[in-house]
Amino acid sequence: MFKFIVFGYLDPGSGSLVLQVIIGGLAAFFFALKTYWTGIKKFFMGKKGEEKKP
């Protein structure tokens, strides 16, 4: 029905690159979440957390 002529080639290195990008993106996301977690908690909880400090 449809004929597509494609001159592309995916070698094992391409799949490895895609896997590295996915793992790196997840690692960066979780690192940023961990880094800014207290700020995110304060934003949603309000100033209740600051009242507990002596």
N, C-alpha and C positions, 0 to 999 in steps of 0.2 A: 504494500500500500504506500508507505512513505519510505523513501530511501535517503538516508543521511550519510554523507561521506565525512568522516571525522578523522583528522590527522592529529590525534592527541595520544599521549602516552603517560601512564601513571606508573612510576616505579615504586619499589618499597620505601624509598626515601621520602616520597610525597606523603604516604600514609603516616610515616613517622613524624613528619613535620606537622601534619594536622593533629595528631595525638599530642604532640608537645604544646601546640597552641591551646588546645582544650584544657590540658592539665595546668598549664601556666595561667590561663584565665581563671580557672577555679581557685588556684592557690592565691592569686592576687585578690579575688573577691573575698575569700575568707580572711586573708590578712587585713584587708581594709575594714571588714566587719569587726574583727577583733580589736583593731586599733581605735575605731570610733564607737565601740559598744557603749561606753559610759555616757558619751554625748547623746547617743540615740536613746538610751534609757532615761536620761534626764529630760529629754524633749517630750517623751510620751508620759512620763510619770509626773512631770511638773517639778515644783521645788520641794517636794516632800523629802527627797534624799538629802537636801542641804540642811534641813531642820534637825537631823539626827546628829550632826557634828557638834561637839562641845564648844 
